């Protein structure tokens, strides 16, 4: 029974990996179950046995990508000691790494984001992930403020702004590989989170 359970798990893992490659290659509009099966090297019958429709499969792929990021997010908060380095890990995870890996991730996520414009199921998953990420960043910034690492006023506001900046850098780099994403990522930490507190104006 254990061997059978591992085999099913391994098969689903292979299907999700192959679906990611096929999504990057074809895009969601041209993607079919037949193309995914060919990418993985299995029959369409095997594919339909595990996932009834292409939408089910792409939803599972999105869940898988989100779960991997959120597991890493939890691990960073447990293993990395300082709030600044925790935020650095979050930012670098989205903007740093091997160019081809980032390019493939950008293509896949762009397609999944586009699907969220037409499907409540995709939109709900992405919204839930965004809220989870924002809450984690807000908590990290609050700890940094208590430890006097960050000189800012509103942790929620800065979490939203950091998230928007990272998204913007990521989308610009997806279009133009000359965008200095690593330098811009460093600027977020160096400039935004060390800005002096604004003095209250006297009326």
Secondary structure as GFF3:
##gff-version 3
##sequence-region A 1 203
A	DSSP	alpha_helix	2	30	.	.	.	ID=ss1
A	DSSP	alpha_helix	33	40	.	.	.	ID=ss2
A	DSSP	alpha_helix	44	50	.	.	.	ID=ss3
A	DSSP	alpha_helix	54	79	.	.	.	ID=ss4
A	DSSP	alpha_helix	83	95	.	.	.	ID=ss5
A	DSSP	alpha_helix	99	116	.	.	.	ID=ss6
A	DSSP	alpha_helix	120	146	.	.	.	ID=ss7
A	DSSP	alpha_helix	155	175	.	.	.	ID=ss8
A	DSSP	alpha_helix	181	191	.	.	.	ID=ss9
A	DSSP	three_ten_helix	192	194	.	.	.	ID=ss10
###
